Amino acid sequence: MPALLDDARAAGAVVYDATRGEPWDLPPPAQLTVFRVLQEALSNARRHGTGRAVEVLREYGPARLDVTVRNTVPPGAAPAVGPRPGHGIIGMSERAAMVGGTLTAGRTPDGAWRVRLTVPRPVRDDDRRTATTEEAP
């Protein structure tokens, strides 16, 4: 993820990055989902909120990882026109669903744009063994 943030900064974006909680590992499919959603969200932030700061927050909880990308959009800004407008959110949502996660995107009450990806924490093999052992008679 640091490379994505560096790329966004190199393209002229001001990116603030914060992490809450103790990071834990994701399986490769979930890692790819987080990477691609963050990549799309940063791209959209640059496209729709040019010159506005972007905030990236990764929150590691006991059961899930939340990745939030937030930026302000100038009042009255027209949507960017591209070859396929509107498919980015659909693609991000589909990626999230493939790993058991969710994605929300939209304006916040203060007028910012927010994309939030939630990915469940994988159950470790030793957690499965403990649960199975505890359930045994």
Secondary structure, 3 states (H helix, E strand, C coil): CHHHHHHHHHCCCCEEEEEECCCCCCCHHHHHHHHHHHHHHHHHHHHHCCCCCEEEEEEECCCEEEEEEEEECCCCCCCCCCCCCCHHHHHHHHHHHHCCCEEEEEECCCCEEEEEEEEECCCCHHHHHHHHHHHCC
